[in-house]
Amino acid sequence: MSLAAATKYFFEQAAQGLDLEPGVKQMLETPQRELLVQVPLVKEDGTLEVYSGFRVQHNDARGPFKGGFRFHPSVDLDEVRGLAALMTWKCAAVNIPYGGGKGGVAVDPFTLNKRELKQLTRTFVSKIFPIIGQKVDVPAPDVNTNAEVMGWFVDKANELARDDVRGIVTGKPIGIGGSLGRTEATGRGVALTTLRLLKWLGKDPTKMTVAVQGFGNNGSWTAYYLHQAGCRIVAVSDVSGGFGNEEGLDIPAMMEYCKTSDKHLLAGYPDADPISNAELLEGKVDILIPAALENQITKENAARIQAPIVIEAANAPTTPEGDAILNERGITLVPDILANAGGVTVSYFEWVQNLQSFYWDEDTVNTHLTNIMHKAFDDIWNLAKERDLTLRTAAYTIAIERVVEAMKMKGLFV
């Protein structure tokens, strides 16, 4: 099942209990705008490559479209469409005033040098510039994009606007309007959500074993903060492979190692044993955190997942078929639209700081993030218990209700 189809499936599961009018349901399922662009690049050897770029704007009833853009070979309109809808529900689930958008370019960035990647970014910005703006649509980093790429984005946007429009994108370097705490925010939010769940379940974090699939920005900071809380991280992975140690991994040391290893990979890390992706996902741990790409827990492997708790740090790591199997087996799953919302939440803080030209210290950022993540988790947990729903359905239910209410107040269907 495609990502867009999976997102629609989870939406419809929640919508069944909300008695939505057919027209309203259609509006919520259909993006407001989809843009496909050509992104040409003259490479250093003189050859011309033309890549496909996308920006999908799903719903802006609650505020500007918000969502990252990625550089990855798998990017296509269907994937971006599904991710844009996820952003609508994610922002509404944690109650920040954004709608959902997403973008990307179908390219393997590791085949480009830095000059080529910068030129690709700037060309992409020029192509989507007519439909974005700091109070219209605010992109951010995603897979294979980072603060440096956002800096290139801002520079090109300022050039096109003939103005300082740094609020047009979040996740920027601190020196040009980025927010303290943004780099770590997604992983910190995943850790906050995990620890909040353990509190509700009456479990001691220091007694928990954890496996984290993915050791990029999201997964590494998730592992770091859970390690700091006393959890024993026994397995992690990145594109170079999986690595485990039953006694627990030294996460800060692994993060330092990645700074100096080729392309920031864990390949060759000396203090862990190689394990397969299947061994990581299906290992005997208390908490499994998929923090890589989509479609990792499926109907093929869901019956073999041994962890009683799954925290979706990645976007859409569990397919609908896999989700149903986990539910039947009584596995507690915290959905992506709640678990990984820390990044977009601190992006919201960055945007507010840019618009006000007033910047917060890191403690203020982290305090506000903690409050928002705890409130969102508690609201979703309580609704799930009250109506006998899964946490995923409860999160979607709250999100849909908030978006529909905003549409009503705007008179969009009355």
N, C-alpha and C positions, 0 to 999 in steps of 0.2 A: 504494500500500500504506500502511495506517495505521501510526502510530508503534508501537502495541502489536504489530501484526503483524510489523513490521520487527525489533523487539527479539526477538520469539519466533523469527524466522528465524535471526538471528545466534546466539541461544542454542542452537538445534537443530543448527546447523553444528558447534558445539563439542561438544555432547552426543553426537553420533554416534560420536565417538572415545572416549567414557568408559564405555560399557556400563552405563548407568543402568537400574535397574529401572523399569518403566512407572509404578508408583505414585510413586516418588521424583521422576521427571521431571515428573509431573503436579503434585506439590507445589511444585516449583521454578518452574513456569510459571504457577501460579495465585496471585493475591494472597491474603493471609490475611484482609484486611478491606478493604471499599470503603464509603466514606461519601459520600452526596449530600445536601447541605443547601440550604435556601433562605436567601439573604442579603438581607433587605429594607433599603432605604435611603430615607429621606425627604430629598429634595434641597432645596436652599435656596429653590427656587421653590414648594415645597410638594407637588410630585408624588412619588408613591411608585414606586420601581423595585424589582423583585425579581430578583436575580441568582442564578445557580447556582454553588454552591461544592462543592469536592471535596477529599477526603483519601483516598489509597490507601496502605495498608500492605502491602508486598509480602512481606517475609521478615525475621524478627528472630532467626534462629538464631545470628548472630555478635554481636548487640548490639541496642540500641534502633533502631527505625526512624529513618532520617535522610533528609532531602530538603527542598528548598525549596518555597515556594509562590509562584505567579505571578499577576499581573493581566494578562490578555490576552483579547481577544475569541475567540480560537481554542480556549480551554481547554474541554475536555470530558472525559468519563470515560475514553474510549479513550486520549487523549493522556496523561492523568495516569497511567493504568495502565501504559503503556509506559515513562514516565519513572521511575516507582517501581521497576520491574524494573531499569532501567539503574542506579539508585542501589545496588541490592543488589550488582550485578556490579562497579560502580565501587569501592565500599568494600572489597569482597573483593579486587579486583585490586591495590589498593595496601596491603592488609592492615591496615586500621584496623577497630576493633571496633564496627562498625555494620551494621545491615541497611538495607533500602531503603524509602523512602516518598516521596510527592510530593503536592502539593496546589495549589489555585488557585481563582480566581474568574473566571468568564467575563464580563469587563468591559473596556472601553477606559478605562484610568485617566486618559487625557488629556482625557476629557470631564467629569471631576470636578474640583472645586476641592479645596484641601488639607483643609478641614474635612470635606467629603464623603468623601474618601479615608480620612481617619483614622477616621471613623465606620464605613465599610465594613470596614476592617481589624478594628476592635474587635468588630463584630458577627460577623465570620467566626471570630474567636478563640473567642467564646462558643459558637458552633455546634459547633466541633470539639474544644472543651476536654475533653469526657468521654473522648476516646480518645487524648489526647496527655499528655505528662509528661516531666520532665527525665531520667527513666530508662526512659521508655517509647517516646516518639516526639518527636523534636527537629527542628522546622522550621528554615528558614533563608531568606535572600533568593534570589530567582530573577528571572525576566524582569519588569521594571517594579516590582520591590520592592527596598528598600535598607535601610541601617542605620536611617534614621529610621522606616521602617515597622516594623522589628523592635523599635524602642523602644516604639512604640504597642502592639505585640503583648505585650511583657513587662509593660507597665503593666496591661493588661487581664487577663493571666494571673495576675499578683500579686493583683489585686482578686478574681478568682474563687476563687483558692486560699487567700486570707487568709494569705499567706505570701510570702517572697521566693523565687520560683522562676525566677530569671533564667536558669538553665541549661536552661529549657524551649525556648529558641530561641538560635541563634547568628547571627553577623553583626550584632550589636548595636553601638551607639555605645560608644566606649571608656569613657566616664564611667559607664556602667551595666553594666559587665562584659564588654564586647567585647574582642577580642584585637588587639593590635598586629599589623599585617601582614595582617589578614583582608581588607581592601578590595582589596588588590592580589593576593591569593593565587591566584585562578584564573588570571589572566594570567601571574603569575610561574611557576606550575606548567606552563603551556603552553610558556613560553619555556625552562624547565629541560628539559622533555621534548624540545623541538626541538633544543636545543644538545647534549643527550645523544645523540640520533640522529646528528647531524652528526659527533660524536666517533667513534661506532662506524663511520660511513661514511668517515671520514678526510677530511672536508670542512672548509674554512676558513670560519667564519661571516662574515668580512669580505668574502668573495667571493660571498655569497648575496644574491639579490634575493627579496623577499617581498611577497605581496599578502594583506591581511587584510580579509575580508568581515565587517563589523560593527565599530563603534567605540564600543560601550557600555563598561561596566566591564571585561568580559572582554577584548574585542578591543583596547581602547586600552592596557591594561596589558601585554597580550601584545606589541603593537607597540612599546611603550616599552622593555621589557626586551630585546627582540631588537635594537632600535635601539642601546641601550646596549652590546650585545655586538658591535656593528659591522656587523650586517646592514643592507642597504639596503632600506628599506620604500618600495616604488614605487607602491602603491595601497592605499587603505582606503575603507570605505564605511560609511554609516549609513542611517537611514530617509529622510534627505533626498537621498541619491544617492551616487554613487561619485566619488572624487577621486584623481588620479594625477599622478606626476612621475617621469620616467625617471631623473632625477638623484638621486632620493631625497627623501622627505618629512621635514620637521622635526617629528617626532612630539611632542616636548615642547611645541612652539609650538601644534600642533593641539589638544592636550589643554587648554592654557590657553584657546584660542579657544572650545572647547566649554563652558567654565565660564560664559562671558558671552553666548553666542549663544542664540537662542530655543529653549527646551526642550532645551538641550544638543545641538543639531544642528550639523553641519558646513556647512550651507547658507550660501553666501556666502564661504567661506574663500578668501582671495585668492591663495594661493601654490600652487595645484594646478589641473589641468585636469579638467573634468567627464568622467566615463566611466560607461558603463552597468554594471549588475550582471553582464551576460554578459561584457563586456570584462574586468571584474575577475576573474571565475571562470576565464575561458578565456585569459587573458593569458599571455605568455611570461615566466614567472618560475621561479625555482628551487624556491620553497616557497609553496604555497597554504594559507591558514589560514581556513577557514570558521568564523566566531565569531558568527554571527547566530542564525537559527532553524533548524528541522528542514527536511529534504528540499530541499537546495540543489543537491546533485550527484545527478543522476538518469539514467535510461536515455536521456533526450533530450539531455543535454549532456556526459555522462561521456567520450564519444569525442573531445570537443573540448578537454578539459582538457590543457593543455600542461605544467603543473608536474610534475616527476618525483617530488615529495614533497608529500603532503597531510597536514596535522595537524588533527584534528577538535577544535577548541576549543569548538564548540557541541555540544549534545546532538543526536545523530542527524542530522547534516547530510547524510549520504550514504545513499541508499536501497539496499536489497539489490541491485537491478538495476544501479544506478550503481556499487556496490562491486564487483560481478562484472566489469564492464567495466574498471574501474581495475586490478583484479588481473590480468586478461588482458593488459593493456598494460604490466605490470611496474612500475606506479607504487607507490611505498612509501607506505603509509597508516598513520598512528598513530591508533588508535581513540579515540573520546570517553571511554570508561571508564578510559583511562589518561591521555590528554593533558590533560583538564580536571579532573583529580582534586585539583588543588591547593587549590581552594576548600573542598571537604569535608574535606580533610586539616587545614587550619587551623581549620575549624569544630570538628573533633575537639579540636584544641589548646585552643580557646576553652572548650569544654565541660569539659575536664579542669581548666582554670584556675578555672572557675566552681564546680565540685564541691569543689575543694581550697581555694578562696578564697586562692589564691597565683598571682600574675601574673608572666609572663615578659617580658623585654625583647625588642625586635624582632629583634635578632641571634639570640637563642635560637630564636625562632619560625622564622626563615628558615633557620637551620642544620638544624633538625629537618625542615622541609619539603624542603630539598634532599636530605637523606639518604633520606627516604622515597620521593621521586620517582625518584631515581637507582636505589635498590634495586628498586623496582617495574619500572622500565624494563628494567634488566639482567636480571631474572628472566624477563620476557616475551620479550625479545630472544633470550635463550639458549634458551628453550623453542621458540621459533619456528624457530630454526636447527637445533636437535636433532631436531625432529619434522617439519620441512619444512612449517610452518604459516604462514599470514599472521599479522601482529601482532595483528589483531583476534581471530582464532580462538585464538591463544595466550593473549591476555588473558582471554577468556571461559573457556578451559579452566582456567587457574589459579584464577579466581574461583569457578567451579562446584565445583571440587575442594575448595576451602576451605569453602564453604557446606555441601556434602554431609558433609564431615568433622565440622563443628560439629553438624549435625543427628544424625549417628550418635552423637556423644559425649553428646548430650542424650537419646538413646533414642527419637527421634521416629518411627523406623520399624524398630526391632529389638525 
